């Protein structure tokens, strides 16, 4: 996959998850039906970790919910491990 396509995908998925997390915070304040956490986790897992982390701090969203933080961290650690394995086996 050419690097430009990968970077565009990465940018796109992070913008989407950032906007969705903000929209979920808006829905929470209005006591409306929320975006499922699994949707946010899926977007995180397919490359949206920086966007979701940024949204969590920017909107102060889900930062005090321990179960969300644990699941977020687990996905991040798996991703970090996969990147590490990819980079060390590339030689």
PyMOL commands that set and color helices and strands:
alter all, ss='L'
color gray80, all
select helices_A, chain A and resi 3-29+37-58+66-88
alter helices_A, ss='H'
color red, helices_A
deselect
rebuild
show_as cartoon
